[in-house]
Amino acid sequence: MHLLIPQLWFITLYDMKLCCFGALTARKDNVSQPRQDICGVSSLKNIKFFSYNELRSATDGFHPRHKLGRGGFGTVYKGTLRNGTIIAAKVLSAESKQGLKEFLTEIDIITRVKHPNLVELLGYCVQENDQILVYEYVENNSLDHALLGRRSKTADLNWGVRSAICLGAARGLMFLHEELDPPIVHRDIKASNILLDRNFMPKIGDFGLAKLFPDNVTHISTRVAGTTGYLAPEYAIHGQLTKKADIYSFGVLIIEIVSGRSISKVHWSEMEKFLLEQTWQLFEEGRLKELVDPNLKEYPEEEVLRYIKVALFCIQAAANQRPSMLQVVEMLSKPILLNEEALTPPGFIKDSVYSGKGSKAMLTSNFHIKRISSVNNSVPFDSAPVTCSELLPR
């Protein structure tokens, strides 16, 4: 089987990009400095330091035949260490202004974030003008490649696999939001950042836009970054970042997984509705089954429709109406009776244009809102856990 790795393998926290200086050209044989001398901090105890020669040997001199992918942040090569461990070594490109100390400090932070549904950073290399990140090797590429790429790969994505991907990604995101102190907001949840191992277990990757989110703040005002189609409206328009922005993106992801369609389609014909708009219309008309990917020949209808409705709760225009990831995991993993009357239409961004420090994105909503009155007196999601009889608390 031809094994690939997705293009985006990039980890930092806050708004800073990964530091990198130069591409792989003619090499120097000098040995890299000790970690203490490189960054001025005591040591990075939680991560392995690889020598350049070690990684060069593992990848046969970064030979083109081992090239797994290339993105805006660098080129990824498959390699095999002397102990037999297969790795993905990303040689970073030369466009960041972040300092080396910050680069190493942030690596130290992210290595403490470990979960079965998060891609693991194994180590790094800093030598001269080269910086390399070493990741675990994930065999089945990214979700967008499996879902929207070769049809032979799509055939492997039966409902059992798709539901496991939804639930695994939800658990990884719940870990970031609920089990870390301070929590981490990913900011770029999308199909290309969900990586699949040999058993199609999902792993969230690409923490390049992630932010630490202290519990004592309601939101962070920040520059807008992310992928059009996955951006929550309050974040895209006002730059107000909360955990609910990730939850919105995750809702979009569920709809993609169930429908087999991409939210990132560049051109939509006049006769073809935007994916989220179509989903809401089908819900209102009681025809949600029509959204299901035709490649899914057999599936439990009740469960699939519940997943779509969970997605609709996640993409509601009002952030405070969206559930927490803890609630999302519970709704996906149990046959919960959802309070559909509490659903309000989604908000979404189309034809977004970003320029300078702010966003010129416009909120698009052409829906006839029929259920707003049913939530005016409801309690926000965060006030109580989901029950098996209803989505919103009594």
Secondary structure, DSSP 4 states (H G I P E B T S, - for coil): ---B--S---B-STTPPPP----S-S---PPPPPHHHHHSSS--TTSEEPPHHHHHHHTTTT-GGGEEEEETTEEEEEEE-TTS-EEEEEEE-S-----HHHHHHHHHHHTT---TTBPPEEEEEEETTEEEEEEE--TB-BHHHHHHS-HHHHTT--HHHHHHHHHHHHHHHHHHHHSSSS-EE-S--SGGGEEE-TT--EEE--BTT-EE--TT-S-EE----S-TTT--HHHHHH-EE-HHHHHHHHHHHHHHHHHT--TT-S---TTS--HHHHHHHHHHTT-GGGGS-TT--S--HHHHHHHHHHHHHHTBSSGGGSPPHHHHHHHHHS-----GGG---B-EE-S--EETTEE---EE------SGGGTTTPPPGGGS---SS-SS--
